[in-house]
Amino acid sequence: KQWYQRRVRAGKRLTKFQPLLPHSASYGIIPGDHAALKQLNPRHMIELLTLYEEHLRQSAAVVTEEQNNLTRNIKQTDTTVAQILAVTQKKHNVYTVWSNNIQSSVKEVNAHLVNMQKTVDGLVPLVNELNDLLPVDERMATFVQDDSPRESSNS
């Protein structure tokens, strides 16, 4: 790092110049700069370009490190999401089985209740018919089925 810092300080002392090439595409031909180009010290140019190269190399290393960190974090997140999805899918399958079992039980109970209602509906006329066959002094009161819902008396 000290070497790099010394190079940066040395680079700051270098004279600023542009363009480096007299026929640069972005600047066109600049008259009268040929003398300035001849005065440039090649050693200073090499030092400056070496500093730029080192800076670019270090920047590339930092970018590579950060990309690797991001890739590692993305992979960890992806693995975590996959695990959560697998657990959620298992729970969903278990709840689906439970739901189907409960639904089939409810259908079965409903079928039994419908059969009981049909049986009761068929028994009421039979009980009244049997009651009519009894002698008058042994007859019960006529049975009337009450289909209204009853409130529970657990108070």
C-alpha positions in Angstrom: 0.0 0.0 0.0 2.8 2.4 0.8 4.3 1.8 -2.7 0.9 2.5 -4.2 0.5 5.7 -2.1 3.9 6.9 -3.1 3.0 6.3 -6.8 -0.3 8.2 -6.4 1.6 11.2 -4.9 4.1 11.0 -7.7 1.3 10.9 -10.2 -0.3 14.0 -8.7 3.0 15.8 -9.3 2.9 14.9 -13.0 2.0 17.6 -15.4 -1.5 17.4 -16.8 -1.7 17.1 -20.6 -4.2 16.2 -23.3 -4.5 14.8 -25.8 -1.7 12.3 -25.7 -1.8 11.7 -29.4 -1.7 14.6 -31.9 -4.3 13.0 -34.2 -6.7 11.8 -31.6 -10.2 11.0 -33.0 -12.0 13.0 -30.3 -9.8 16.1 -30.6 -8.8 16.2 -34.3 -5.4 17.6 -35.3 -4.2 20.2 -32.8 -1.7 22.5 -34.4 1.4 23.5 -32.5 1.3 20.6 -30.0 4.1 18.7 -31.7 6.6 20.6 -29.6 4.8 19.8 -26.4 4.8 16.1 -27.3 8.5 16.2 -27.9 9.0 17.7 -24.4 7.1 14.9 -22.6 9.4 12.6 -20.7 8.8 8.9 -21.6 9.7 7.9 -18.1 6.9 10.0 -16.6 4.5 8.6 -19.2 5.4 5.1 -18.2 5.0 5.9 -14.5 1.6 7.5 -15.1 0.4 4.6 -17.2 1.8 2.1 -14.6 -0.2 3.9 -11.9 -3.4 3.7 -14.1 -2.7 0.0 -14.8 -2.3 -0.7 -11.1 -5.4 1.3 -10.2 -7.4 -0.6 -12.8 -6.0 -4.0 -11.6 -7.0 -3.2 -8.0 -10.4 -1.9 -9.1 -10.9 -5.1 -11.0 -9.9 -7.2 -8.0 -12.4 -5.3 -5.8 -15.1 -5.8 -8.3 -14.4 -9.5 -8.6 -14.4 -9.9 -4.8 -17.8 -8.1 -4.6 -19.2 -10.1 -7.4 -18.1 -13.3 -5.7 -19.7 -12.1 -2.4 -23.0 -11.2 -4.3 -23.0 -14.6 -6.0 -22.4 -16.4 -2.7 -25.2 -14.4 -1.0 -27.6 -15.1 -3.9 -26.8 -18.9 -3.7 -27.4 -18.9 0.0 -30.7 -17.0 -0.4 -31.7 -19.4 -3.2 -30.9 -22.4 -1.0 -32.9 -20.9 1.9 -35.9 -20.1 -0.4 -35.8 -23.7 -1.8 -35.7 -25.2 1.7 -38.7 -23.0 2.8 -40.6 -23.9 -0.3 -40.0 -27.6 0.3 -41.2 -27.3 3.9 -44.2 -25.3 2.8 -45.0 -27.8 0.1 -44.8 -30.7 2.6 -47.1 -28.9 5.0 -49.5 -28.1 2.1 -49.6 -31.8 1.2 -50.3 -32.8 4.8 -53.1 -30.2 5.1 -54.6 -31.3 1.8 -54.8 -34.9 3.1 -56.3 -33.7 6.4 -58.8 -31.5 4.5 -59.8 -34.4 2.3 -60.2 -36.7 5.3 -62.4 -34.1 7.1 -64.4 -33.4 4.0 -65.1 -37.1 3.4 -66.0 -37.5 7.1 -68.4 -34.6 6.8 -70.0 -36.1 3.7 -70.4 -39.4 5.5 -72.0 -37.8 8.5 -74.3 -35.8 6.2 -75.3 -39.0 4.4 -76.1 -40.7 7.8 -78.2 -37.6 8.8 -80.1 -37.7 5.6 -80.8 -41.4 6.0 -81.9 -40.8 9.6 -84.2 -38.0 8.5 -85.8 -40.2 5.9 -86.3 -43.0 8.4 -87.9 -40.5 10.9 -90.1 -39.1 8.1 -91.2 -42.7 7.3 -91.8 -43.7 10.9 -94.1 -40.8 11.8 -96.9 -41.9 9.5 -96.4 -45.6 10.5 -96.6 -44.7 14.2 -99.8 -42.7 13.6 -101.2 -45.6 11.5 -100.4 -48.1 14.2 -101.9 -45.7 16.8 -105.2 -45.7 14.7 -105.3 -49.5 14.8 -105.3 -49.5 18.6 -108.6 -49.4 20.5 -109.6 -45.8 21.3 -108.9 -46.1 25.1 -105.3 -47.3 24.4 -104.4 -44.7 21.7 -101.7 -42.1 22.2 -102.0 -38.6 21.1 -101.3 -38.1 17.4 -97.6 -37.6 16.9 -96.6 -34.4 15.0 -93.0 -34.0 13.9 -91.5 -30.6 14.7 -88.9 -29.7 12.1 -88.0 -26.3 13.6 -84.4 -26.0 15.0 -84.2 -26.2 18.8 -82.0 -24.0 20.9 -79.8 -25.8 23.4 -80.8 -25.5 27.0 -77.3 -25.6 28.5 -77.7 -22.2 30.3 
